[in-house]
Amino acid sequence: ARGEINKDEFEAKKKDLA
């Protein structure tokens, strides 16, 4: 598990989950 992720990656992950 990664504690810190790039904002772009975070947004992309949220979009993927959404």
Backbone hydrogen bonds, N-H to C=O, Kabsch-Sander energy under -0.5 kcal/mol:
donor,donor_aa,acceptor,acceptor_aa,energy
10,F,6,N,-2.7
11,E,7,K,-3.0
12,A,8,D,-2.7
13,K,9,E,-2.8
14,K,10,F,-2.6
15,K,11,E,-2.5
16,D,12,A,-2.6
17,L,13,K,-2.9
18,A,14,K,-2.9
